[in-house]
């Protein structure tokens, strides 16, 4: 019995020694998100470290990935997905008995980029130039994928106006190339019709610093497969001279970037308007004074002429009376 106890004690010591000899491992768990914070499924996540062979996982439908039995140490994680910037997170520190959690944001694009982080969420602050490029790329991709149809636009700003006089300017957009856009126009400007790319949602803006412009319709409106959509403005030129109006037309999209990038320009026009001066009240007074002077001079001349005619008539009449 005594030997059995000794053997059991030695067996426990051997098992404990074997367990202690094994390295203590933990796990790395994380998620991959887009710029809006939405989880990205199907991304390839590669774990790189000196203590283990290279391991790869694919993010789940909820955007999560997990690496089990990871020894303590320093690791790098590379995330790749077509259409997004390849991002490598370095200096991910794993400590004994504590799992590491990390969130990796991806940005749209096709270039590789390294992001440094220490066991947490990488801080990625793209420049405004990078953001503008991403916005432009996404909008271009949407235009290409949607294959926007060619429609037509009518616009009718006047080429000549009177200072302070109110005029109506209209824009009509249709997805149909056969639609008659000239029907029912109220503005007196000569209509111009052009072809352009048309989407289901369009934005029209009329601007000009030398004009008082009042929009009579919503800036963004729907354009349907039949009929046409109308934009209207009342414009009033503030001073005489050659002035500029600027007309901008864009297709509007819903993008991942919200209001930061929603429109794709399809037409921009600069329109020259000749504005004639208006007679002000002081000008009317001067004009009336000038007219009065002219009328006075003409009246005086007429009076002189009439007086001379009367004088010569009397003289002729007197000359006939004294003849023998």
Secondary structure, 3 states (H helix, E strand, C coil): CHHHHHHHHHHHHHHHHHHHHCCCEEEEEEEEECCCCCECCCCEEEEEECCEEEEEEECCCCCEEEEEEEECEEEEEEEECCCECEEEEEEEEEECCECEEEEEECCECCCEEEEECCCCCCCCCCCHHHHHHHHHHHHHHHHHHHCCEEEEEEECCCCEEECCCEEEEEEEEECCCCCCCCCCCCCCCCCEEEEEEECCEEEEEEECCCEEEEECCCCEEECCCCCCEEEEEEEEECCCEEEEEEEEEEEECCCCCHHHCCEEEEEEEEEEEEEECCCCHHHHHHHHHHHHHHHHHHHHHHHHHHHHHHHHHHHHHHHHHCCC
